[in-house]
Amino acid sequence: MANATAPYIVVGIDGTSSASWRKPDGSNSHVYKFVHDFQYGAMGVDKLFLDGPNNVVEGRDSEPILQKALDFINHRLQVLFPRQLGGNAAHPIHPLDMFDVNACTQTDYYRDQYGDEFGLLPPASNTASRVPVQVNATMLSHQPLSVDQVRIVIVGHSRGGLIATVLAHMLSPVVRVYFLGLYDAVDREPCLDGATIDNVKIVFHARRSPEVGSRTMFGNTATRYKVEHYEESFFYTSHGGIGGDFVADPKKVGMFGDDSCTARPDTRVINGGKAGPIILDNRAALTKKLGKPIEQICAQGRDDADSFIRNGARRFGLPI
């Protein structure tokens, strides 16, 4: 159990384009509700919710979101622990800088994607992909703060899960994150590396079941880990459902939408003796296995994924 007297710092980062699909009260966002329902402190002081990136294809606006989250945590730590983090004037203790974790700086990828209109980048022969700073035993042994002094809690959905994982990594010189809750974390951003979770004590990762057929073009990130406690579980819902919202109406599935939780029209069926459209369950194998309509399956999986994260947090003493 965590020390009940230690303060909390809570940060949640939602999934891609959450500002457009999240309801005003946040009721369809698991990340928003987790931060809102966390029974400690005040929003804007001890707790911070951030919408996910709006860049659907590359997610390059993930980086300023990551910086904002890091600044929030670092500022709170400086207020709570000025003596421990102040060091001396010449060498204050601070988290890793964005430069230390952004592998796109001065790389051929960056040149290929964005060009070099003003001739500012070095010749291509002199560029190489940067490797983010690696957490090592020496770094961890010199952390000025412990989880008994402050409990940092971070949750994230989709690309927000990637941001959450990198955020924990950036805090390595300062303190270990107490709890990391991941709602189907994915790495759809070319410059941030969230493949391995480190500098975290407890991790719970809710993932979409492959049987639903959701987002088959990409998998998960944060599936390797160097932590004290890791649990993951798969749920029968879509990628969006893991984060709190899925599409059940086929008319609302957009270009980059996910129709794995919809029952789509099928005109090959004779309806009442006449050829015409009829709504069929297009996930027959799964619905036969579970004996429920696909929308009901996805709703149950959505709720179970959130309970998995919350119950895991409660098991380790978090007030939610």
N, C-alpha and C positions, 0 to 999 in steps of 0.2 A: 504494500500500500504506500501511496505517496504521503509525504509529510503534510498534515492538514494545515499547518501554519504557513506554508510557503505560498507566495502570490502566484497567480496565473497570468499568462499572456496568451491570448487565443486569436488565431488568424485563420480565416477561411477564404479560399479562392475558388470561385465557381468555374463551370465549364465554358467552352467556346460559345460566344454570342449570348451568354446568359442574360445580358441586359435587355435583349429583345424577347426572350421567351419566359423569363421569370415574372411571375405575377407580382403586383405591387406589395402584397403582404408576404411574399416569399414562400407561400405555402407549397409551391411545386419545386422548391429547391432544397435538397437535403443539406447542402453546405450552409445556406442562409439560415435554415432552421437550427442547425447544430450550434452556430455561433450565437444566434438570438436566444436559444434556450439554455445556453451554458450559464449556470447559476453562480456567476462571480463577476464583480466589477461592472464597469460602464462601457457602453459602445463608444469608440473613439478614444478611450483611455486605456482600457485593459483588453478590449476586444475589437477586432477589425474584420469586416466582410468586404471582399473585393469581387466585382464581376470579372468573368473570364475575358480572354482576348476576343476581339471582333474580327480579326483577320482569319477567315475560315481556312484558307489554303495553307499558309505557312505559319500563322500564329506568331509573327515576329513582334507583335505588341505584347507578347508574354513577358518580355524583358523589362519594360517599364513597370509592369504590374509586380514583377518579382522585386524590383528595386523599391517600390512603394511599401511592400510588405516588410522587406528587410529594414528599411528606415524606421518603420513603426516599431518593430521589435527592438531595434538597437536604441532608439530614443528612450523607450520605456526602461530598458536595462540600465542605461546611463543615469536615469532618474533614480531608479531603485538602488543601484549599486555603484555610486560615483567613485568610491574608494577602490573597489576591486578592479574597475575598468579604466580608471584614470591612469594607472601606471605612473610613469613620470612624464613630464611635458614633452620629451622627445620621442617617447615610445608608448603611446596609449594603446590599449588593447581594443581591437575592433574586429568585426566579422570579415570574411573574405570579400574582396571587391568584385564588382561585376566583371572586370577584366580577367579575374582569376578563374572564372567559371564559364565565360562565354567563348566557345571554341570557334566562333566565326571571325574573330578579329584578324584582319589581314590574311585571309585565306583565299585560295583559288575559288572556293565556293562563293564567297562574298563577291569576288570579281565577276564570276560567271553570272550571278543572279542580278547584280546591281550595277555592273560596269565600273569604269574608272574614268568618267567624263572629264574630270579635272586633273588627271594624272597624279593623284595623291598617293596611290598605293605603290609599293615597291615592285620591281619586275617579278613576273610570275615565277621565275626560276628561284627567287629568293623567298617565296612564300611556302608555308606548310601549315596544315591544320594544327591549331593549338590544342593541347591536352589540358583539360581543367586540372586545377590543383587537387592532388589526392590527399585524402585524410590519412594520417599516419599515427602511430602510437605516441610519438613525441608530442604532436599537436594535442592529442586528447589528454595526455597526462599533465599538460600545462594549462588546461582550462581553468580560469579563475573562478567560475561559478559551477555549481552542481545542481542536479535535479531536486536535491533536498532544499536548496535555497530559492529556486524559481522553477515553476513547471510551465514550459512552453508547449502549447497544444496547437497543432496545425492540421487542417483538413482541406482536401481539394478534390474536385471532380474533373475528369477528362484532362485537358491540358492544365487545368488548375491543379491536378494531382502531380503533374510534372513540375510545375512551379513550386508546389509544396515540398517535393523531394529535394529540389535544388536549394530551396530556402534552408532546409535543415542542414544541408552540406555547407552552406555559406556561414552558418553559425559555429562551425567546428572549432575555430580558435577561441571561442568564448564559452559556450555551454552546450550540453547535449539536449536535444529536444526530447521531452518526456513522452508525448503521444503523437503519432502521425496516423490520421485516418484518410484512406484513399478510396475514392469512389471511381473505380474503373479508370485508373490513371493511364494516359496515352502520351506518347512522345511524338507529336506532330509539329515539331519546331526544330529547325535545322541546327541551332547553335547551343542549345541547352541539353546537358546529358543527365538524365534521370534514371538510367538503367539500373543502377545499384543504389540501394538505400543505405546510408551510413549516418553516423552521429545522431541516432535515434534509439531510445530505450524500447518503446512499444509501438508496434505497427499492426493495424488491421486494414486489409485490402479487400474490398468488395468488387468482384469482377463479373462481367456478363458471361453467361454460359454460351459456348459455341453452338449449342443446339438451337438457340433462338435465331441464329443467322444474322446477327446484328453487326454492322460495321465490319464485314468480312475483309475489307481491304486493308485494315490495320489491326495490330494486336495491342498488347499492353506494354507499358514500361513499369519500372520499379518492381520487377519480379526477382531480382537478385538482392541480397541484403546482408549487411553485417550489423546486426542488431541483437539485443538481448531477448526479445520476444516478437515473433512474427506469426500472424494468422491470416489466411486468405480463404475466401469461400466464393463459389460461383452461384449465380442466381438466374432464374428464368425470366429475364426481362431484357430490354434493349440497352444500348450504351446510354441513351438519354434517361431510360427508366432507372438505372443505377443512381443517377444524379437527382432523380425526383420527378422527371417528366418524360412521358413517351407519347407518341402520336398514335391515336386510334382511328382517326378519320383519314382515309386514303386521299381525300381531296386536299388535305393540309400538308401532304408530304411534298416538300420543295425539292430543288435541284440537288442539294446536299443533304436531304432529309433521310430518315431511316424508316423504311416501311415494314420492318420485321415484326412490329406489333400491330399491324393492320390486317384486316381481312379484305383482300382486294377483289374487284369484280372479275368474273370469269364468264365470258360470253359463249363458251363451248357447251354450256349446260342447257338442256331443254327445260324451260320453266312453265309448267302448266300446259304442256303441249305446244308452246310457242318458243321459238328461238329468241333469246333475249338475255340481257344481263341479270345475273343473280350474284349476291354476295356469298362467296364461299370462304371457308377457313383455309387460307393458303399455307398454313403451317400444320398440315394434317398429321404428320408424324409426331410432333410434340403434343398436339392437342389430344391425339389418341392415347399417347402415353400417360398424360396427366388427367384426361377426361374432363377438360374444361375448355371454353373458348379462348382464343389467343389473347384477347384483351384482358380477360380475367387472370390469365396466367401472368401477363406482364405487370398487372397491378399488384398481384401478390408478391412477385419477385421484387418489384420496386420497394414495397414496404419492408420486405424481409432484409433487403440490402441495407436499408437505413437502420433497422433494428440491430443488425450485425455490428455495425460501427458503434452505435450508441451503447449497446450492451457490453461490447468490448471495453469501451471507455469507462463505463460504470464499474466493471470488474476490477479495474485498476485505480479506483477511487476518484474518478472525475465526476464533478457535480452536474450531471446532465440527465 
